[in-house]
């Protein structure tokens, strides 16, 4: 899902590159997982985006501020926040490829988001809170349809 005008919408599967630089913000990963994540990205063939590991100390920074950081910033530091990956500058097809490979690998469930001009100005803490609300709403909807 991507956020446009503060609302979530489904991402298609085109080769169109989405908003922002080719980077990832990685939240809530244990130290060992942080070290393995860049190798996972390379192994599945999505390229080599810059991976920035967000720490608890970063929750009040905007996504734009965090995306200005260098590759592997924050790696090795604890990150007890919600588990999430925020993608920037991926193609729509690359996003789907990454999520599919992640699920096939059997990794823990996590939140996913893409950078937009709206979300770029949000703090990472605010975005994670909104993603959590959206995930709960989707679970309730699926349960009701069940």
C-alpha positions, -999 to 999 in steps of 0.1 A, spaced: 0 0 0 11 35 -6 -2 67 10 -16 95 -12 -32 126 4 -31 108 38 -50 78 25 -37 43 18 -41 28 -17 -30 -4 -34 2 -5 -54 1 -19 -89 28 -41 -105 43 -18 -132 79 -10 -138 71 26 -128 95 39 -102 78 52 -71 86 84 -53 120 91 -37 156 79 -37 163 41 -40 164 35 -3 148 15 26 141 25 61 142 -7 83 125 -6 117 123 -31 145 149 -56 134 171 -75 158 209 -69 153 214 -103 137 185 -96 112 200 -62 104 232 -78 93 214 -104 71 189 -80 54 212 -64 28 223 -99 17 187 -110 14 179 -80 -8 208 -88 -31 199 -125 -32 164 -119 -44 175 -96 -72 159 -63 -63 192 -44 -65 212 -28 -38 191 0 -22 206 20 6 193 4 39 190 27 68 182 10 102 159 32 123 165 32 161 142 43 190 162 76 191 149 83 156 111 82 162 107 120 160 126 124 128 108 127 95 111 100 68 128 127 46 154 133 73 161 96 78 164 91 40 193 116 40 214 92 59 242 70 46 239 32 38 237 10 69 233 39 93 220 26 126 230 -10 119 239 -29 151 218 -7 173 187 -20 191 154 -13 175 125 -23 197 99 -4 177 73 -20 154 88 -42 127 84 -24 94 101 -16 61 95 17 43 105 16 7 115 46 -14 122 47 -51 115 11 -59 95 1 -90 61 -12 -82 71 -46 -95 102 -45 -73 80 -38 -42 58 -68 -50 89 -90 -56 104 -80 -22 72 -86 -3 67 -120 -20 102 -132 -13 100 -120 23 69 -140 29 83 -171 11 114 -169 33 91 -173 63 103 -141 81 81 -126 108 51 -105 98 58 -68 95 43 -36 83 52 -23 48 49 12 34 62 33 5 74 69 6 51 96 -8 53 134 -8 28 133 21 45 106 42 80 121 36 70 149 60 57 125 87 79 113 116 87 77 115 69 73 149 37 87 134 39 66 103 44 34 123 14 43 145 -8 49 114 4 17 98 -4 -3 129 -40 12 129 -43 3 92 -31 -33 99 -56 -37 127 -84 -24 105 -75 -49 77 -74 -78 102 -109 -68 114 -122 -66 79 -108 -100 70 -122 -115 101 -156 -100 94 -155 -114 58 -141 -147 72 
